[in-house]
């Protein structure tokens, strides 16, 4: 399964639609940005929960959650 199919299946699960609908009707930029937004929400939630743990509990969590799963950058920053 390539990366676009993975993103489509992930979003289809979140949006309760068929993956084929995404793959057939969405543009690649739309797929990537939507995937990034949903993945970042989940990643940020896990990161915030991790930061609320006491230091001893944090030491047991491996690997440390990332704040953002997909980094969006402006063209000027590249």
Order of alpha helices (4+ residues) and beta strands (2+ residues): alpha-alpha-alpha-alpha
